[in-house]
Amino acid sequence: MTAPTASPSAASDTARVSIMEHVRRSDWHSYVIYIAFVVVFAFFSVLLHDSGFLGGNNLLNIFRQTATISIMAVAMTFVIASAEIDLSVGSVAGLASVVTAMTIDSAGLVPGVLAGLALGLTVGILNGGLVTLLNIPSFLVTLGMLGIASGVAMWITASAPQPILDDTFNTVFGSGKIGNLPVLLVWTVVFVAVGAVVLNKTGFGRRVLATGGNRIAAEFTGINTRRIKFTVLVMSSVVASVAGMLYAGRLHSGRFQWGAGDELSVIAAVILGGTSLFGGSGAVIGTLFGSLLMGLINNGLILAGLDVSQQQVVRGAIIILAVALARRR
């Protein structure tokens, strides 16, 4: 006597249920940014096919325009993954751009670059020290630093632009090319690659995620969570200073306006990319796509003829969406 065999329809139903169960259990938040990127890209490709949206120069321009946001967002991924936040990155970038420009003018290329990095290191140490030693929330510390850095940049320049005439600096930090690739794209790829490897493949990255996931449990396992939080805040400020130098190199001048408001775009890119606003998870590649998505939208809206105020409305809506989609532990 032979055993009964399942009918084709029953097997199909079983497979369908299995797929639906897998989808239900899967963390769909991890794929939202990639789906959104494809949908938005396809939408603008159809809508703006006669406006040069798909042209090689325009696509490279999107990378150029989002490079500084992408680079700052890589470091911000570590900060938010550790359950902290840094609101000062935009103003630190602006201050670093003017400090670098003024130092290059008075002392030369190498001292200028070192001065920009030292500025970021100093701000990071102040932010990290106030957060970890005095237990002041990072939101308040970096919000205060945002105002201080912006004010100092305006003060030391009398709100005037600081031109950079050093061709080597401008070539390396923004306006140059390697072959046919803009140097800003190369900077972005390097930062994203290093950030992804450090977060996903090293002990430091695992300690960052453990600190953000459950600080008390992490401390019981021997992780110095204060040191981790201090380190990621220093990283964020140093990377912001590099972004400021990239602004200065691309635009051939240092200005306090460079980076103004970038903190919102950076945080939105990180959250859209799949990093939990509440810490414990991080996705550097997702962060890159979050940044590119916002650059894609800005570029498409400009080509579609929308003015700056309408672009700000859309950007604000993206930030709200980013928070709404934030993964909770």
C-alpha positions as CSV (number, residue, x, y, z in Angstrom):
1,M,0.0,0.0,0.0
2,T,1.5,3.3,-1.1
3,A,1.4,6.5,1.0
4,P,-0.8,9.3,-0.3
5,T,1.0,12.1,-2.1
6,A,0.2,15.8,-1.7
7,S,-1.6,17.4,-4.6
8,P,0.1,20.2,-6.6
9,S,-2.3,22.7,-5.3
10,A,-1.6,21.7,-1.7
11,A,2.1,22.0,-2.3
12,S,1.6,25.4,-3.9
13,D,-0.4,26.6,-0.9
14,T,2.3,25.3,1.5
15,A,5.0,27.1,-0.4
16,R,2.9,30.3,-0.4
17,V,2.3,30.1,3.3
18,S,6.1,29.5,3.9
19,I,7.0,32.6,1.8
20,M,4.4,34.8,3.6
21,E,5.7,33.6,7.0
22,H,9.3,34.3,6.0
23,V,8.3,37.8,4.9
24,R,6.3,38.4,8.1
25,R,9.2,37.4,10.2
26,S,11.9,39.2,8.2
27,D,13.1,42.6,9.3
28,W,11.6,44.6,6.4
29,H,13.2,47.8,7.7
30,S,16.5,46.6,6.5
31,Y,15.4,46.7,2.9
32,V,13.2,49.9,2.9
33,I,16.1,52.2,1.8
34,Y,17.0,50.0,-1.2
35,I,13.4,49.7,-2.3
36,A,12.9,53.4,-1.9
37,F,16.1,54.2,-3.8
38,V,15.0,52.1,-6.8
39,V,11.5,53.4,-6.8
40,V,12.6,57.1,-6.6
41,F,15.3,56.6,-9.2
42,A,12.8,54.9,-11.6
43,F,10.2,57.7,-11.0
44,F,12.6,60.5,-11.8
45,S,14.1,58.5,-14.7
46,V,10.6,58.4,-16.4
47,L,9.5,61.9,-15.3
48,L,12.7,63.7,-16.3
49,H,13.9,61.6,-19.2
50,D,14.1,64.7,-21.4
51,S,15.9,66.8,-18.7
52,G,19.2,65.0,-18.6
53,F,18.5,63.2,-15.3
54,L,20.1,60.0,-16.5
55,G,23.1,61.8,-18.0
56,G,26.5,60.7,-16.7
57,N,27.5,64.2,-15.6
58,N,24.2,64.6,-13.7
59,L,24.6,61.3,-11.9
60,L,28.2,62.1,-11.0
61,N,26.9,65.5,-9.8
62,I,24.6,63.8,-7.3
63,F,27.6,62.0,-5.9
64,R,29.5,65.3,-5.6
65,Q,26.6,67.0,-3.9
66,T,26.1,64.2,-1.4
67,A,29.7,63.4,-0.7
68,T,30.1,65.5,2.5
69,I,26.8,64.3,3.8
70,S,27.7,60.7,3.1
71,I,31.1,61.0,4.8
72,M,29.7,62.7,7.9
73,A,26.9,60.1,8.0
74,V,29.4,57.2,8.2
75,A,30.7,58.5,11.5
76,M,27.2,59.4,12.6
77,T,26.2,55.8,12.1
78,F,28.7,54.8,14.9
79,V,27.4,57.6,17.2
80,I,23.7,56.7,16.8
81,A,24.5,53.0,17.0
82,S,26.0,53.6,20.4
83,A,22.7,55.4,21.4
84,E,24.2,58.9,21.3
85,I,23.7,61.8,18.8
86,D,25.9,64.6,17.5
87,L,24.1,67.8,16.4
88,S,27.3,69.8,15.9
89,V,28.7,68.2,12.8
90,G,27.4,70.8,10.3
91,S,28.8,73.8,12.3
92,V,32.1,71.9,12.9
93,A,32.5,71.4,9.2
94,G,31.9,75.1,8.6
95,L,34.4,76.1,11.3
96,A,37.0,73.6,10.0
97,S,36.7,75.0,6.5
98,V,37.5,78.6,7.7
99,V,40.3,77.4,10.1
100,T,41.9,75.4,7.3
101,A,41.5,78.3,4.8
102,M,43.0,80.9,7.2
103,T,45.9,78.6,8.1
104,I,46.7,77.7,4.5
105,D,46.8,81.4,3.7
106,S,49.2,82.2,6.6
107,A,51.3,79.0,7.0
108,G,50.8,76.7,4.0
109,L,49.2,73.5,2.9
110,V,50.3,71.0,5.5
111,P,49.7,73.2,8.6
112,G,46.3,74.1,7.2
113,V,45.2,70.5,6.9
114,L,46.6,69.7,10.4
115,A,44.8,72.7,11.8
116,G,41.5,71.5,10.4
117,L,42.0,68.1,11.8
118,A,43.1,69.5,15.2
119,L,39.9,71.6,15.3
120,G,37.8,68.5,14.9
121,L,39.8,66.6,17.4
122,T,39.5,69.4,20.0
123,V,35.7,69.7,19.5
124,G,35.3,65.9,19.7
125,I,37.3,65.7,23.0
126,L,35.1,68.5,24.4
127,N,31.9,66.7,23.3
128,G,33.0,63.3,24.5
129,G,34.4,64.6,27.8
130,L,31.2,66.5,28.7
131,V,29.0,63.5,27.8
132,T,31.1,60.7,29.4
133,L,32.6,62.5,32.4
134,L,29.8,64.9,33.4
135,N,27.0,62.7,32.2
136,I,25.4,65.5,30.2
137,P,23.1,64.2,27.4
138,S,24.8,64.3,24.0
139,F,21.8,66.0,22.6
140,L,22.4,69.0,24.8
141,V,26.1,69.0,24.6
142,T,26.3,68.9,20.8
143,L,23.4,71.4,20.5
144,G,25.4,73.9,22.5
145,M,28.5,73.1,20.5
146,L,26.5,73.7,17.3
147,G,26.0,77.3,18.3
148,I,29.6,77.8,19.6
149,A,31.2,76.4,16.5
150,S,29.0,78.5,14.2
151,G,29.5,81.6,16.3
152,V,33.3,81.2,16.4
153,A,33.4,80.7,12.6
154,M,31.5,83.9,12.1
155,W,33.6,85.8,14.7
156,I,37.1,84.9,13.4
157,T,36.1,85.7,9.8
158,A,33.8,88.7,10.4
159,S,31.3,86.5,8.3
160,A,33.5,87.0,5.2
161,P,34.6,84.1,2.9
162,Q,38.2,83.0,3.2
163,P,39.5,82.2,-0.3
164,I,41.9,79.2,-0.8
165,L,44.4,79.7,-3.6
166,D,46.4,76.5,-3.1
167,D,45.7,74.4,-6.2
168,T,47.0,71.2,-4.5
169,F,44.6,71.5,-1.7
170,N,41.7,72.3,-3.9
171,T,42.5,69.4,-6.2
172,V,43.0,66.8,-3.4
173,F,40.1,68.0,-1.3
174,G,37.3,68.4,-3.7
175,S,37.8,69.7,-7.2
176,G,40.2,67.2,-8.7
177,K,39.6,63.9,-10.6
178,I,41.2,60.5,-10.6
179,G,40.8,59.5,-14.2
180,N,37.2,60.3,-15.0
181,L,36.1,59.9,-11.4
182,P,35.6,63.0,-9.2
183,V,37.9,62.9,-6.2
184,L,34.9,63.4,-3.9
185,L,33.5,60.1,-5.1
186,V,36.8,58.5,-4.2
187,W,36.7,60.1,-0.7
188,T,33.2,58.8,-0.2
189,V,34.1,55.2,-1.3
190,V,37.1,55.1,1.1
191,F,35.1,56.4,4.1
192,V,32.2,54.0,3.4
193,A,34.4,51.0,2.9
194,V,36.4,51.7,6.0
195,G,33.3,52.4,8.1
196,A,31.5,49.2,6.9
197,V,34.5,47.0,7.7
198,V,35.1,48.6,11.1
199,L,31.5,48.4,12.2
200,N,30.8,44.8,10.9
201,K,34.2,43.1,11.1
202,T,36.1,44.4,14.1
203,G,35.8,44.1,17.9
204,F,35.4,47.9,18.2
205,G,32.3,47.8,15.9
206,R,30.8,45.0,18.0
207,R,31.5,47.0,21.2
208,V,29.8,50.0,19.7
209,L,26.6,47.9,18.9
210,A,26.7,46.3,22.3
211,T,26.9,49.7,24.0
212,G,24.0,51.0,22.1
213,G,22.0,47.8,22.4
214,N,22.2,47.5,26.2
215,R,24.7,49.6,28.1
216,I,24.4,47.8,31.4
217,A,24.7,44.3,29.9
218,A,27.7,45.5,27.9
219,E,29.4,46.8,31.0
220,F,28.8,43.4,32.7
221,T,30.7,41.8,29.8
222,G,33.7,44.1,30.4
223,I,33.1,46.7,27.8
224,N,34.1,50.2,28.8
225,T,31.0,51.9,27.5
226,R,32.2,55.4,28.4
227,R,35.3,55.0,26.3
228,I,33.2,53.7,23.4
229,K,30.9,56.8,23.6
230,F,33.9,59.1,23.9
231,T,35.6,57.5,20.9
232,V,32.6,57.7,18.6
233,L,32.0,61.4,19.5
234,V,35.6,62.2,18.7
235,M,35.4,60.3,15.5
236,S,32.3,62.2,14.5
237,S,33.9,65.6,15.0
238,V,37.2,64.7,13.2
239,V,35.2,63.3,10.2
240,A,33.1,66.5,10.2
241,S,36.3,68.5,10.0
242,V,37.4,66.4,7.0
243,A,34.0,67.2,5.4
244,G,34.6,70.9,6.1
245,M,37.9,70.6,4.2
246,L,36.1,68.9,1.3
247,Y,33.6,71.7,1.2
248,A,36.5,74.2,1.2
249,G,38.4,72.3,-1.5
250,R,35.3,71.9,-3.8
251,L,34.3,75.5,-3.4
252,H,37.8,77.0,-3.1
253,S,37.0,78.9,0.1
254,G,36.2,78.5,3.7
255,R,32.9,79.9,4.9
256,F,30.9,79.6,8.1
257,Q,27.8,78.7,6.0
258,W,29.4,75.5,4.8
259,G,27.6,72.6,6.5
260,A,24.8,74.7,8.0
261,G,21.9,72.5,8.6
262,D,23.7,69.4,7.4
263,E,23.2,67.7,10.8
264,L,19.6,67.1,9.9
265,S,20.4,65.5,6.5
266,V,23.1,63.4,8.1
267,I,20.9,62.0,10.8
268,A,18.1,61.4,8.3
269,A,20.5,59.5,6.1
270,V,21.6,57.3,9.0
271,I,18.1,56.5,10.1
272,L,16.8,55.9,6.6
273,G,19.7,53.6,6.1
274,G,18.5,51.2,8.8
275,T,20.4,52.3,11.9
276,S,18.1,52.3,14.9
277,L,17.6,55.8,16.4
278,F,17.6,54.0,19.8
279,G,21.0,52.4,19.3
280,G,22.2,48.8,19.0
281,S,22.2,48.4,15.2
282,G,24.0,50.1,12.4
283,A,24.3,49.8,8.6
284,V,27.0,51.9,6.9
285,I,26.0,50.8,3.4
286,G,22.4,51.6,4.1
287,T,23.6,55.0,5.4
288,L,25.2,55.7,2.0
289,F,22.0,54.8,0.2
290,G,20.1,57.1,2.6
291,S,22.4,59.9,1.7
292,L,22.1,59.2,-2.0
293,L,18.4,59.0,-1.8
294,M,18.1,62.5,-0.4
295,G,20.6,63.7,-3.0
296,L,18.6,62.0,-5.7
297,I,15.4,63.7,-4.5
298,N,17.0,67.1,-4.3
299,N,18.5,66.7,-7.8
300,G,15.2,65.5,-9.2
301,L,13.2,68.4,-7.6
302,I,15.7,70.9,-9.0
303,L,15.4,69.5,-12.5
304,A,11.6,69.4,-12.1
305,G,11.7,73.2,-11.5
306,L,10.7,73.2,-7.8
307,D,12.1,76.1,-5.8
308,V,14.1,76.0,-2.6
309,S,11.2,76.3,-0.2
310,Q,9.5,73.3,-1.8
311,Q,12.7,71.3,-1.6
312,Q,12.8,72.1,2.2
313,V,9.3,70.8,2.6
314,V,10.2,67.6,1.0
315,R,13.4,67.3,3.0
316,G,11.4,67.8,6.2
317,A,9.0,65.1,5.2
318,I,11.9,62.7,4.6
319,I,13.2,63.4,8.1
320,I,9.8,62.7,9.6
321,L,9.6,59.5,7.6
322,A,13.1,58.5,8.8
323,V,12.0,58.8,12.4
324,A,8.7,57.0,11.7
325,L,10.6,54.0,10.2
326,A,13.3,53.9,13.0
327,R,13.7,50.4,14.3
328,R,12.9,49.9,17.9
329,R,14.7,47.3,20.0
